[in-house]
């Protein structure tokens, strides 16, 4: 993938996750004050957070591998 296309995609993914995080966190805090329990919002929030971080690590490793391959090809 071209690096010019990758940067806006990374930014939009981050903004989407931030919206998701703030919405679920706000909902769970509101629910905690109203009912005294956080409900299913917190487990969903943590699961989404884990998936988001795993995908960031996966794509970062992929980008590093592509960079190493490109530098090896340039050296040959």
PDB file as gemmi writes it, atoms N, CA and C in Angstrom:
CRYST1    1.000    1.000    1.000  90.00  90.00  90.00 P 1                      
ATOM      1  N   UNK A   1       0.846  -1.173   0.000  1.00  0.00           N  
ATOM      2  CA  UNK A   1       0.000   0.000   0.000  1.00  0.00           C  
ATOM      3  C   UNK A   1       0.890   1.233   0.000  1.00  0.00           C  
ATOM      4  N   UNK A   2       0.478   2.233  -0.717  1.00  0.00           N  
ATOM      5  CA  UNK A   2       1.248   3.462  -0.775  1.00  0.00           C  
ATOM      6  C   UNK A   2       1.227   4.165   0.576  1.00  0.00           C  
ATOM      7  N   UNK A   3       2.351   4.764   0.919  1.00  0.00           N  
ATOM      8  CA  UNK A   3       2.424   5.435   2.213  1.00  0.00           C  
ATOM      9  C   UNK A   3       1.516   6.663   2.258  1.00  0.00           C  
ATOM     10  N   UNK A   4       1.238   7.276   1.087  1.00  0.00           N  
ATOM     11  CA  UNK A   4       0.351   8.439   1.073  1.00  0.00           C  
ATOM     12  C   UNK A   4      -1.088   8.049   1.405  1.00  0.00           C  
ATOM     13  N   UNK A   5      -1.481   6.826   1.077  1.00  0.00           N  
ATOM     14  CA  UNK A   5      -2.818   6.349   1.414  1.00  0.00           C  
ATOM     15  C   UNK A   5      -2.884   5.819   2.837  1.00  0.00           C  
ATOM     16  N   UNK A   6      -1.770   5.388   3.370  1.00  0.00           N  
ATOM     17  CA  UNK A   6      -1.742   4.758   4.690  1.00  0.00           C  
ATOM     18  C   UNK A   6      -1.953   5.768   5.810  1.00  0.00           C  
ATOM     19  N   UNK A   7      -1.368   6.954   5.703  1.00  0.00           N  
ATOM     20  CA  UNK A   7      -1.444   7.919   6.793  1.00  0.00           C  
ATOM     21  C   UNK A   7      -2.876   8.383   7.075  1.00  0.00           C  
ATOM     22  N   UNK A   8      -3.686   8.762   6.063  1.00  0.00           N  
ATOM     23  CA  UNK A   8      -5.077   9.128   6.375  1.00  0.00           C  
ATOM     24  C   UNK A   8      -5.878   7.965   6.947  1.00  0.00           C  
ATOM     25  N   UNK A   9      -5.577   6.745   6.511  1.00  0.00           N  
ATOM     26  CA  UNK A   9      -6.282   5.577   7.034  1.00  0.00           C  
ATOM     27  C   UNK A   9      -5.939   5.377   8.507  1.00  0.00           C  
ATOM     28  N   UNK A  10      -4.676   5.552   8.879  1.00  0.00           N  
ATOM     29  CA  UNK A  10      -4.276   5.442  10.281  1.00  0.00           C  
ATOM     30  C   UNK A  10      -4.961   6.498  11.127  1.00  0.00           C  
ATOM     31  N   UNK A  11      -5.042   7.714  10.597  1.00  0.00           N  
ATOM     32  CA  UNK A  11      -5.654   8.808  11.338  1.00  0.00           C  
ATOM     33  C   UNK A  11      -7.152   8.562  11.525  1.00  0.00           C  
ATOM     34  N   UNK A  12      -7.829   8.088  10.484  1.00  0.00           N  
ATOM     35  CA  UNK A  12      -9.267   7.843  10.607  1.00  0.00           C  
ATOM     36  C   UNK A  12      -9.555   6.680  11.544  1.00  0.00           C  
ATOM     37  N   UNK A  13      -8.693   5.678  11.555  1.00  0.00           N  
ATOM     38  CA  UNK A  13      -8.857   4.564  12.483  1.00  0.00           C  
ATOM     39  C   UNK A  13      -8.716   5.044  13.925  1.00  0.00           C  
ATOM     40  N   UNK A  14      -7.744   5.906  14.157  1.00  0.00           N  
ATOM     41  CA  UNK A  14      -7.527   6.434  15.502  1.00  0.00           C  
ATOM     42  C   UNK A  14      -8.718   7.283  15.945  1.00  0.00           C  
ATOM     43  N   UNK A  15      -9.223   8.132  15.066  1.00  0.00           N  
ATOM     44  CA  UNK A  15     -10.382   8.959  15.419  1.00  0.00           C  
ATOM     45  C   UNK A  15     -11.627   8.096  15.668  1.00  0.00           C  
ATOM     46  N   UNK A  16     -11.807   7.059  14.874  1.00  0.00           N  
ATOM     47  CA  UNK A  16     -12.930   6.145  15.085  1.00  0.00           C  
ATOM     48  C   UNK A  16     -12.830   5.445  16.422  1.00  0.00           C  
ATOM     49  N   UNK A  17     -11.626   4.996  16.768  1.00  0.00           N  
ATOM     50  CA  UNK A  17     -11.441   4.346  18.060  1.00  0.00           C  
ATOM     51  C   UNK A  17     -11.666   5.324  19.201  1.00  0.00           C  
ATOM     52  N   UNK A  18     -11.192   6.559  19.064  1.00  0.00           N  
ATOM     53  CA  UNK A  18     -11.392   7.543  20.130  1.00  0.00           C  
ATOM     54  C   UNK A  18     -12.875   7.820  20.356  1.00  0.00           C  
ATOM     55  N   UNK A  19     -13.656   7.923  19.279  1.00  0.00           N  
ATOM     56  CA  UNK A  19     -15.097   8.107  19.427  1.00  0.00           C  
ATOM     57  C   UNK A  19     -15.718   6.927  20.157  1.00  0.00           C  
ATOM     58  N   UNK A  20     -15.348   5.729  19.726  1.00  0.00           N  
ATOM     59  CA  UNK A  20     -15.846   4.494  20.345  1.00  0.00           C  
ATOM     60  C   UNK A  20     -15.489   4.456  21.832  1.00  0.00           C  
ATOM     61  N   UNK A  21     -14.245   4.790  22.144  1.00  0.00           N  
ATOM     62  CA  UNK A  21     -13.764   4.767  23.524  1.00  0.00           C  
ATOM     63  C   UNK A  21     -14.514   5.776  24.390  1.00  0.00           C  
ATOM     64  N   UNK A  22     -14.637   7.003  23.912  1.00  0.00           N  
ATOM     65  CA  UNK A  22     -15.298   8.057  24.692  1.00  0.00           C  
ATOM     66  C   UNK A  22     -16.785   7.754  24.864  1.00  0.00           C  
ATOM     67  N   UNK A  23     -17.435   7.256  23.813  1.00  0.00           N  
ATOM     68  CA  UNK A  23     -18.863   6.951  23.902  1.00  0.00           C  
ATOM     69  C   UNK A  23     -19.127   5.837  24.923  1.00  0.00           C  
ATOM     70  N   UNK A  24     -18.368   4.752  24.849  1.00  0.00           N  
ATOM     71  CA  UNK A  24     -18.584   3.651  25.797  1.00  0.00           C  
ATOM     72  C   UNK A  24     -18.165   4.024  27.207  1.00  0.00           C  
ATOM     73  N   UNK A  25     -17.102   4.792  27.342  1.00  0.00           N  
ATOM     74  CA  UNK A  25     -16.675   5.213  28.667  1.00  0.00           C  
ATOM     75  C   UNK A  25     -17.714   6.137  29.303  1.00  0.00           C  
ATOM     76  N   UNK A  26     -18.226   7.082  28.520  1.00  0.00           N  
ATOM     77  CA  UNK A  26     -19.268   7.974  29.035  1.00  0.00           C  
ATOM     78  C   UNK A  26     -20.527   7.219  29.414  1.00  0.00           C  
ATOM     79  N   UNK A  27     -20.916   6.260  28.569  1.00  0.00           N  
ATOM     80  CA  UNK A  27     -22.103   5.461  28.846  1.00  0.00           C  
ATOM     81  C   UNK A  27     -21.920   4.640  30.116  1.00  0.00           C  
ATOM     82  N   UNK A  28     -20.728   4.044  30.286  1.00  0.00           N  
ATOM     83  CA  UNK A  28     -20.510   3.217  31.476  1.00  0.00           C  
ATOM     84  C   UNK A  28     -20.462   4.076  32.747  1.00  0.00           C  
ATOM     85  N   UNK A  29     -19.881   5.263  32.677  1.00  0.00           N  
ATOM     86  CA  UNK A  29     -19.865   6.151  33.849  1.00  0.00           C  
ATOM     87  C   UNK A  29     -21.276   6.599  34.201  1.00  0.00           C  
ATOM     88  N   UNK A  30     -22.051   6.972  33.191  1.00  0.00           N  
ATOM     89  CA  UNK A  30     -23.447   7.364  33.427  1.00  0.00           C  
ATOM     90  C   UNK A  30     -24.234   6.215  34.046  1.00  0.00           C  
ATOM     91  N   UNK A  31     -24.080   5.026  33.459  1.00  0.00           N  
ATOM     92  CA  UNK A  31     -24.791   3.856  33.959  1.00  0.00           C  
ATOM     93  C   UNK A  31     -24.364   3.523  35.387  1.00  0.00           C  
ATOM     94  N   UNK A  32     -23.091   3.722  35.705  1.00  0.00           N  
ATOM     95  CA  UNK A  32     -22.601   3.453  37.063  1.00  0.00           C  
ATOM     96  C   UNK A  32     -23.268   4.388  38.069  1.00  0.00           C  
ATOM     97  N   UNK A  33     -23.399   5.665  37.724  1.00  0.00           N  
ATOM     98  CA  UNK A  33     -24.030   6.600  38.658  1.00  0.00           C  
ATOM     99  C   UNK A  33     -25.537   6.395  38.774  1.00  0.00           C  
ATOM    100  N   UNK A  34     -26.173   5.949  37.695  1.00  0.00           N  
ATOM    101  CA  UNK A  34     -27.628   5.748  37.722  1.00  0.00           C  
ATOM    102  C   UNK A  34     -27.994   4.425  38.390  1.00  0.00           C  
ATOM    103  N   UNK A  35     -27.347   3.331  37.999  1.00  0.00           N  
ATOM    104  CA  UNK A  35     -27.743   2.011  38.500  1.00  0.00           C  
ATOM    105  C   UNK A  35     -26.782   1.420  39.527  1.00  0.00           C  
ATOM    106  N   UNK A  36     -25.573   1.935  39.602  1.00  0.00           N  
ATOM    107  CA  UNK A  36     -24.593   1.386  40.532  1.00  0.00           C  
ATOM    108  C   UNK A  36     -23.736   0.288  39.936  1.00  0.00           C  
ATOM    109  N   UNK A  37     -23.989  -0.111  38.683  1.00  0.00           N  
ATOM    110  CA  UNK A  37     -23.165  -1.102  37.990  1.00  0.00           C  
ATOM    111  C   UNK A  37     -22.765  -0.533  36.636  1.00  0.00           C  
ATOM    112  N   UNK A  38     -21.671  -1.063  36.092  1.00  0.00           N  
ATOM    113  CA  UNK A  38     -21.210  -0.560  34.793  1.00  0.00           C  
ATOM    114  C   UNK A  38     -21.835  -1.297  33.623  1.00  0.00           C  
ATOM    115  N   UNK A  39     -22.377  -2.466  33.836  1.00  0.00           N  
ATOM    116  CA  UNK A  39     -23.022  -3.205  32.763  1.00  0.00           C  
ATOM    117  C   UNK A  39     -22.018  -3.813  31.791  1.00  0.00           C  
ATOM    118  N   UNK A  40     -22.491  -4.049  30.571  1.00  0.00           N  
ATOM    119  CA  UNK A  40     -21.658  -4.682  29.550  1.00  0.00           C  
ATOM    120  C   UNK A  40     -20.765  -3.696  28.814  1.00  0.00           C  
ATOM    121  N   UNK A  41     -20.890  -2.433  29.101  1.00  0.00           N  
ATOM    122  CA  UNK A  41     -20.110  -1.440  28.368  1.00  0.00           C  
ATOM    123  C   UNK A  41     -18.610  -1.595  28.609  1.00  0.00           C  
ATOM    124  N   UNK A  42     -18.215  -1.860  29.838  1.00  0.00           N  
ATOM    125  CA  UNK A  42     -16.793  -1.955  30.169  1.00  0.00           C  
ATOM    126  C   UNK A  42     -16.136  -3.180  29.514  1.00  0.00           C  
ATOM    127  N   UNK A  43     -16.735  -4.375  29.572  1.00  0.00           N  
ATOM    128  CA  UNK A  43     -16.103  -5.495  28.858  1.00  0.00           C  
ATOM    129  C   UNK A  43     -16.018  -5.255  27.348  1.00  0.00           C  
ATOM    130  N   UNK A  44     -17.037  -4.648  26.775  1.00  0.00           N  
ATOM    131  CA  UNK A  44     -16.985  -4.327  25.347  1.00  0.00           C  
ATOM    132  C   UNK A  44     -15.876  -3.318  25.083  1.00  0.00           C  
ATOM    133  N   UNK A  45     -15.745  -2.339  25.964  1.00  0.00           N  
ATOM    134  CA  UNK A  45     -14.699  -1.330  25.842  1.00  0.00           C  
ATOM    135  C   UNK A  45     -13.319  -1.966  25.897  1.00  0.00           C  
ATOM    136  N   UNK A  46     -13.086  -2.851  26.865  1.00  0.00           N  
ATOM    137  CA  UNK A  46     -11.779  -3.496  26.994  1.00  0.00           C  
ATOM    138  C   UNK A  46     -11.482  -4.420  25.822  1.00  0.00           C  
ATOM    139  N   UNK A  47     -12.483  -5.127  25.342  1.00  0.00           N  
ATOM    140  CA  UNK A  47     -12.294  -6.000  24.185  1.00  0.00           C  
ATOM    141  C   UNK A  47     -11.930  -5.178  22.948  1.00  0.00           C  
ATOM    142  N   UNK A  48     -12.649  -4.095  22.722  1.00  0.00           N  
ATOM    143  CA  UNK A  48     -12.338  -3.226  21.590  1.00  0.00           C  
ATOM    144  C   UNK A  48     -10.961  -2.611  21.711  1.00  0.00           C  
ATOM    145  N   UNK A  49     -10.581  -2.235  22.924  1.00  0.00           N  
ATOM    146  CA  UNK A  49      -9.264  -1.664  23.161  1.00  0.00           C  
ATOM    147  C   UNK A  49      -8.174  -2.685  22.847  1.00  0.00           C  
ATOM    148  N   UNK A  50      -8.369  -3.926  23.268  1.00  0.00           N  
ATOM    149  CA  UNK A  50      -7.391  -4.983  22.995  1.00  0.00           C  
ATOM    150  C   UNK A  50      -7.273  -5.248  21.501  1.00  0.00           C  
ATOM    151  N   UNK A  51      -8.388  -5.288  20.801  1.00  0.00           N  
ATOM    152  CA  UNK A  51      -8.366  -5.512  19.356  1.00  0.00           C  
ATOM    153  C   UNK A  51      -7.670  -4.357  18.650  1.00  0.00           C  
ATOM    154  N   UNK A  52      -7.969  -3.134  19.060  1.00  0.00           N  
ATOM    155  CA  UNK A  52      -7.337  -1.966  18.455  1.00  0.00           C  
ATOM    156  C   UNK A  52      -5.822  -1.995  18.655  1.00  0.00           C  
ATOM    157  N   UNK A  53      -5.372  -2.248  19.878  1.00  0.00           N  
ATOM    158  CA  UNK A  53      -3.933  -2.275  20.129  1.00  0.00           C  
ATOM    159  C   UNK A  53      -3.249  -3.424  19.399  1.00  0.00           C  
ATOM    160  N   UNK A  54      -3.893  -4.599  19.348  1.00  0.00           N  
ATOM    161  CA  UNK A  54      -3.312  -5.730  18.638  1.00  0.00           C  
ATOM    162  C   UNK A  54      -3.163  -5.400  17.160  1.00  0.00           C  
ATOM    163  N   UNK A  55      -4.175  -4.764  16.574  1.00  0.00           N  
ATOM    164  CA  UNK A  55      -4.082  -4.426  15.147  1.00  0.00           C  
ATOM    165  C   UNK A  55      -2.999  -3.384  14.896  1.00  0.00           C  
ATOM    166  N   UNK A  56      -2.828  -2.424  15.820  1.00  0.00           N  
ATOM    167  CA  UNK A  56      -1.757  -1.436  15.663  1.00  0.00           C  
ATOM    168  C   UNK A  56      -0.391  -2.120  15.703  1.00  0.00           C  
ATOM    169  N   UNK A  57      -0.196  -3.049  16.635  1.00  0.00           N  
ATOM    170  CA  UNK A  57       1.080  -3.770  16.735  1.00  0.00           C  
ATOM    171  C   UNK A  57       1.302  -4.606  15.481  1.00  0.00           C  
ATOM    172  N   UNK A  58       0.270  -5.301  15.021  1.00  0.00           N  
ATOM    173  CA  UNK A  58       0.379  -6.148  13.833  1.00  0.00           C  
ATOM    174  C   UNK A  58       0.780  -5.330  12.607  1.00  0.00           C  
ATOM    175  N   UNK A  59       0.117  -4.215  12.370  1.00  0.00           N  
ATOM    176  CA  UNK A  59       0.427  -3.399  11.195  1.00  0.00           C  
ATOM    177  C   UNK A  59       1.771  -2.694  11.328  1.00  0.00           C  
ATOM    178  N   UNK A  60       2.179  -2.355  12.545  1.00  0.00           N  
ATOM    179  CA  UNK A  60       3.498  -1.758  12.747  1.00  0.00           C  
ATOM    180  C   UNK A  60       4.586  -2.773  12.414  1.00  0.00           C  
ATOM    181  N   UNK A  61       4.417  -4.021  12.853  1.00  0.00           N  
ATOM    182  CA  UNK A  61       5.390  -5.064  12.535  1.00  0.00           C  
ATOM    183  C   UNK A  61       5.426  -5.318  11.033  1.00  0.00           C  
ATOM    184  N   UNK A  62       4.266  -5.292  10.404  1.00  0.00           N  
ATOM    185  CA  UNK A  62       4.199  -5.491   8.964  1.00  0.00           C  
ATOM    186  C   UNK A  62       4.943  -4.369   8.235  1.00  0.00           C  
ATOM    187  N   UNK A  63       4.769  -3.144   8.699  1.00  0.00           N  
ATOM    188  CA  UNK A  63       5.437  -2.005   8.082  1.00  0.00           C  
ATOM    189  C   UNK A  63       6.952  -2.117   8.247  1.00  0.00           C  
ATOM    190  N   UNK A  64       7.403  -2.570   9.395  1.00  0.00           N  
ATOM    191  CA  UNK A  64       8.843  -2.741   9.627  1.00  0.00           C  
ATOM    192  C   UNK A  64       9.399  -3.820   8.709  1.00  0.00           C  
ATOM    193  N   UNK A  65       8.680  -4.928   8.551  1.00  0.00           N  
ATOM    194  CA  UNK A  65       9.137  -5.999   7.655  1.00  0.00           C  
ATOM    195  C   UNK A  65       9.226  -5.513   6.217  1.00  0.00           C  
ATOM    196  N   UNK A  66       8.242  -4.718   5.757  1.00  0.00           N  
ATOM    197  CA  UNK A  66       8.281  -4.182   4.406  1.00  0.00           C  
ATOM    198  C   UNK A  66       9.457  -3.224   4.227  1.00  0.00           C  
ATOM    199  N   UNK A  67       9.741  -2.433   5.238  1.00  0.00           N  
ATOM    200  CA  UNK A  67      10.868  -1.503   5.171  1.00  0.00           C  
ATOM    201  C   UNK A  67      12.188  -2.260   5.091  1.00  0.00           C  
ATOM    202  N   UNK A  68      12.317  -3.329   5.868  1.00  0.00           N  
ATOM    203  CA  UNK A  68      13.542  -4.133   5.839  1.00  0.00           C  
ATOM    204  C   UNK A  68      13.703  -4.793   4.484  1.00  0.00           C  
ATOM    205  N   UNK A  69      12.625  -5.319   3.908  1.00  0.00           N  
ATOM    206  CA  UNK A  69      12.699  -5.944   2.588  1.00  0.00           C  
ATOM    207  C   UNK A  69      13.107  -4.933   1.524  1.00  0.00           C  
ATOM    208  N   UNK A  70      12.539  -3.727   1.588  1.00  0.00           N  
ATOM    209  CA  UNK A  70      12.869  -2.697   0.619  1.00  0.00           C  
ATOM    210  C   UNK A  70      14.338  -2.291   0.738  1.00  0.00           C  
ATOM    211  N   UNK A  71      14.835  -2.179   1.958  1.00  0.00           N  
ATOM    212  CA  UNK A  71      16.244  -1.795   2.139  1.00  0.00           C  
ATOM    213  C   UNK A  71      17.167  -2.907   1.681  1.00  0.00           C  
ATOM    214  N   UNK A  72      16.771  -4.170   1.862  1.00  0.00           N  
ATOM    215  CA  UNK A  72      17.585  -5.286   1.369  1.00  0.00           C  
ATOM    216  C   UNK A  72      17.610  -5.306  -0.143  1.00  0.00           C  
ATOM    217  N   UNK A  73      16.483  -4.990  -0.786  1.00  0.00           N  
ATOM    218  CA  UNK A  73      16.453  -4.956  -2.251  1.00  0.00           C  
ATOM    219  C   UNK A  73      17.308  -3.818  -2.795  1.00  0.00           C  
ATOM    220  N   UNK A  74      17.323  -2.700  -2.104  1.00  0.00           N  
ATOM    221  CA  UNK A  74      18.149  -1.568  -2.549  1.00  0.00           C  
ATOM    222  C   UNK A  74      19.626  -1.863  -2.427  1.00  0.00           C  
ATOM    223  N   UNK A  75      20.008  -2.666  -1.441  1.00  0.00           N  
ATOM    224  CA  UNK A  75      21.409  -3.001  -1.242  1.00  0.00           C  
ATOM    225  C   UNK A  75      21.913  -3.978  -2.290  1.00  0.00           C  
ATOM    226  N   UNK A  76      21.052  -4.779  -2.868  1.00  0.00           N  
ATOM    227  CA  UNK A  76      21.469  -5.797  -3.867  1.00  0.00           C  
ATOM    228  C   UNK A  76      21.735  -5.215  -5.191  1.00  0.00           C  
TER     229      UNK A  76                                                      
END                                                                             
